[in-house]
Amino acid sequence: MPRKMSRRKKLARVVKRKLAKPMLYALGLSLLLYLAVSNVVLQRRLTRDQLPHFVITKISSAFDETEFLHMLLTVQEIMRLPQAAAELKAFANGPYPGDCPPYLRRQLYRMNWEPQAFLVRMKKMMEMYAVYDRVSRLDDTIAFLAKEIDEQRFPPEMDVQVQALQKERDGIIGKEITPAEFEFAKEYGGLLVRLQNI
């Protein structure tokens, strides 16, 4: 009988040493790994949900290329979301100051914009694009008339009209829009066409 007890004790010690301890170590290591991974996931979720550190709140229609590029990037991001895209279109074409829908407000805030500051710059961009469009149409008209005069389909006296149109075009770029604004509207204005109520 004592021999059987000692064998049982030996077996219990062997099981404890060979199975129980490694299992406890593995469980402890798994718990530590789980805690580390969940902490990283939790931190990422918390930082994603935090409010932005920097929000553009200044109401200004002065042309600042960096701000306007950021505005166009914001428009591109929001246009990917169907609900926000519809709200943005209504907001951009509405009066200033305008009521910003809550969903769009959250999207703008996520992109570091106060809605009215964003709207002021959007209105400025639309004005810039309207002037660019007018100049572009004048350029097309001037090119058409010059070609017709060169090919003698129109009388040479029409050259006076071409010069008048050229003078009007040059006056617009100097007075109504700066060359930098004109180039910006030319380069990036196509994005606005999707936003405008035509």
Secondary structure, DSSP 8 states (H G I E B T S, - for coil): -HHHHHHHHHHHHHHIIIIIHHHHHHHHHHHHHHHHHHHHHHHHHHHHHS--S--B-----S--HHHHHHHHHHHHHHHTSHHHHHHHHHHHHS-SS----HHHHHHHHHTTB-HHHHHHHHHHHHHHHHHHHHHHHHHHHHHHHHHHHHTTSS-GGGHHHHHHHHHHHHHHHHHTS-HHHHHHHHHHTHHHHTTS--
